Amino acid sequence: MPKHPWTDYALMALLIGTSAWASLTLSRGPGELAAVWIGNGILVGWLLSRATAHWPGYIVLAFAVEFAARLATAETVAQAAPISATNVVEVLIVAGVVRRFVPNVGDPKRWISLGGIATTSTLVACVTSGLIAASIITALHSTSFVIDFVTWFAAHVVGMVIFATSTLVVHREGKGLIVAPGRRWSFVLTMLLLAVISLAIFLSRYPILFMAYPVLLLGAFRHRFAGVAVGVILLTLIGSTATALGYGPLWLVDGFGTAGRVALLQLYIAGGCLMTIPVALAMAERKRLVAGLRESEHRYRLLADYSHDVIVRMRIDGERIYVSPSAQDILGWSPAEMLGTRTSLIHPDDLQRQTQIIADAIASHEPVTSTYRVRHKEGHYVWIEAVTRTIPSTAGEGFDLIYAGRDVTRRVIAEQALEANRLELRRLALVDPLTGLANRRQFDERMALALARLQRHGTPTSLMYLDIDHFKRINDSYGHAAGDEILRVFAHRLLNCVRSSDLAARLGGDEFVVLIEDACVPQAAEAVARKLIKIMNQDVVVDGTTIRITTSIGIAYTHVPTDAATFMSVADAALYHAKRERNTFHIESVTAPPPGNVENGFA
């Protein structure tokens, strides 16, 4: 509801009463109908600009002032009352349907659908009111029902389209309709030009009605609904008044009479509406889309400019066309320094992989996430996690690339440290801490793999069991520290005697094993054993004390599938034979596979 309701009521009553009186006066006879009926359009626009709860007061007042205007133009009460009531019915149909389906007529997103709903409801309402009014007028004045209906229908449709739209526009735009900065004088001059051309058309006797349409279209293009509303009103007022007074090109047509000329004027005005209202709707939709695009771009700029992430937009060839200000915070480069250049700042080790990622993003048009290093202005590298995706090109064809990346250097360093710790823990879990050799767990894993290869491919394998002769006596005589040193020296000598592909492990105490794969004949294992015995048969000096050590070696050899328990049992038996003499080796072969499923034994 307006701040001053009585002023609002008075203004509406003045407009409806004045327009009704003028239309009835220009109709020039008690049985004749106006060329354009204005009041219903004004009332519909007024109602749709107000809350539904306030409609009754406006409707009662509109009925009263129209009824008074009809009495003032010499209509009888018998005609004035039902015709005024018929106009109320027409208004309620249009306003009720529009309010039901488009509650907010000021929403630009609904203007296209509003046009269809308003047009349909207007046609239904004017048919309904036209049937009622034509029946009343025909009964009172004995005129033609068809002519009365057609004249009423055309006058009310044109009036509803023009003046309901105009009233809504005035209520929506307010003073901005005329005095909005940047379009005030353009609007005034366009409407003045239309008024001058309309006067020239309707004061002449030449068939130049078409001359008003280009200016009317100009008003629609430049001022949208305001241009259409005011322009059609000017054309309607000037055309109706001139035609009613006997002027204008419509009087050149013979044989039509007053009703025929009114119908021609209605068609002429309707043609102006049909040309300009769609243009105004299209321009309003264009304005809405442009505003939406501008708002979207503003939000994008706002997010990009104030985001902590680095946002880069570049062409497919690598030319950067936008770099967010956060680039300077993260990489040290200002946006101006990065724009336009095709120089890659990616670490050489990451360049090939990142190039492939870009190719994948271009091919799939799906976002791709990657982590890589980018050179800081000071020379060091920063780890960046970036999402790369394609977007429509600014050139209108093809695609650009957009990156949204953040500094993840701390996270990557932490992950690398965690991975190093994991590998170190893995190493410690598989390595004997005293000697640095593989421990029992690693030995069991390698044994299972070796026997699996033996099972599948027949790869010959040897297992050597070693221990230090009289190690308990060494420990008892020289102490555990000396014993530990002996174990370390023994392990070192053991590693120097085996290949890198062989596995040397300490099972515990002074028990050592060597797993040798690809030992084609038992003699190969014997050669390794002789070398070990020779090297191990050398004194060790511990804290100035010379200690002599020797070793005994048991060797198990197989070229047939077996399981770990059998293989180790054969090697242990060979070691038992070797220790009878000490400082020597003994070799035994696995001659047949164990019963049952060999592979199950590995598990």
Secondary structure, DSSP 8 states (H G I E B T S, - for coil): --SSHHHHHHHHHHHHHHHHHHHHHHT-STT---SS--HHHHHHHHHHTS-GGGHHHHHHHHHHHHHHHHHHTT--HHHHHHHHHHHHHHHHHHHHHHHHH-S-TT-GGGHHHHHHHHHHHHHHHHHHHHHHHHHHHHHHH---HHHHHHHHHHHHHHHIIIIIHHHHHHHHHTTHHHH-TTTHHHHHHHHHHHHHHHHHHHTSSS--GGGHHHHHHHHHHHHHHHHHHHHHHHHHHHHHHHHHTT-SGGGGS-S-HHHHHHHHHHHHHHHHHHHHHHHHHHHHHHHHHHHHHHHHHHHHHHHHHH-SSEEEEEETTS-EEEE-THHHHHHS--HHHHTT-----B-HHHHHHHHHHHHHHHHH-S-EEEEEEEE-TTS-EEEEEEEEEEEE-TTSSSEEEEEEEEE-HHHHHHHHHHHHHHHHHHHHHHB-TTT-SB-HHHHHHHHHHHHHHHHHH---EEEEEEEETTHHHHHHHH-HHHHHHHHHHHHHHHHHHS-TTSEEEEEETTEEEEEEE---SHHHHHHHHHHHHHHHSS-EEETTEEE---EEEEEEEESS---HHHHHHHHHHHHHHHHHH-S-EEEEE--S--SS-HHHHH-
